[in-house]
Amino acid sequence: MARRICSKKVNWIDLQQPTPEELSELSDAYGLDYFTVKDCLEPGHLPKIELFPGHTFVIVRAYTASPTESITTVQELSDKLAFFFSENFLITIHRADFSFIEKVMGELERADEPWQVVDVVIELIWHVIDTFRAPAAEQSRKADETEKTIFLKDFNKVSLEKLYYQKSECRISKKLLTLTRQVLDQIRGLGDRESALQDAKDLLLKVTLEYDEALDDANNLMHTYLSVASQKTNDVMKLLTVFSVFFLPMTFIAGVYGMNFDHMPELHWDYGYFLAWSAMLAISAGIIWWFKKSKIL
């Protein structure tokens, strides 16, 4: 689907899910580099910028994943938006349906003062960055809820698999934002529009810091989960050890007097059974006293 908006200073062509033929015609009409046009059809490209004598080529990625998805790759988390722009034209190419493109088109048509191409580019990049803001806040909320569950609620309700996906999403998002920052730092020829670009950089820095914190929280939660799981295992082993310490001497006594030798003197004692029980109970009492003295129990 192709849309075209022409204002006083902006000739904007927006292509959604273009065919190779459409891209080829566009390349010929505007003198675009063949290999950069080819990049527009590949879904896995990371954010980048390439400067050409007649135009600039930029790729950024917007967050498009659902909060319920288990994310492990860049393609699952985001979709690509490609720009070709110069002072005279702007071409945007994408597969996903970005609602903010409609919004920017409306702002462009309603603007009292004429926009320049760079104004539209900066506005679109700002909206791309803004798509990461709500997911960053959601990651912080998830981290707080998981921490409460581990320490205050049922530890077994926490899934190590979910912690992994949470960490993976934060790591991929931070990577994309870092690469986007490198793209913004290389955009040239803005003139008096530098302040607008700085607003986008400020938003990018804020969201990147939120993902930094979310990634640290995810790493800490994973370490905490493993530590608590290890502590639970140690508690079980401690309990089993305590039981074995109690029953080992009793088992030894029962084993000795369970041997079927004819000339064991204690076998014919009238009170041998009670003496054996007394020895077992005395040993158990001594073990309890020693455990409490050593603060093991």
Salt bridges, closest charged atoms under 4 A:
ASP14 OD2 - ARG3 NH2 2.63
ASP14 OD1 - HIS94 NE2 2.91
ASP39 OD1 - HIS45 NE2 3.13
ASP39 OD2 - LYS48 NZ 2.81
GLU42 OE1 - HIS45 NE2 3.28
GLU50 OE2 - LYS48 NZ 2.84
GLU102 OE2 - ARG3 NH1 2.07
ASP119 OD1 - ARG193 NE 2.72
GLU123 OE2 - HIS127 NE2 3.27
ASP130 OD1 - ARG133 NH2 2.55
GLU138 OE2 - ARG141 NH2 2.61
ASP185 OD1 - ARG181 NE 3.33
ASP185 OD1 - LYS201 NZ 3.34
ASP192 OD1 - ARG193 NH1 2.92
ASP212 OD1 - LYS174 NZ 2.56
